[in-house]
């Protein structure tokens, strides 16, 4: 299992389209490679194949990690991301800086 953190988001209107993510070295903790801008579906794939993805409000420190993300499906089958325990005011996906 690999751990990733999301630091930035991109929306088109109300639709989340891209995320800036980085792989985390969990033994330090520190970034384990460069940040990447990826489509939401790539993050959905990471989670559904067993990787953990968290929100990170602070790019430099990685501590404390924010909410863990999960994949849910609308009734029409469209998959989307949300915080496992629901959004924490001021610390959710919509609160991250945009790119």
Protein Blocks (a to p, Z undefined) as FASTA:
>chain_A
ZZdddfbdcdehjbcfbdcdddddfklgccebjdddddfklmmmmmmnopacdddfblkl
opacdddddddddfkopacdddfkopaehiafklpccZZ
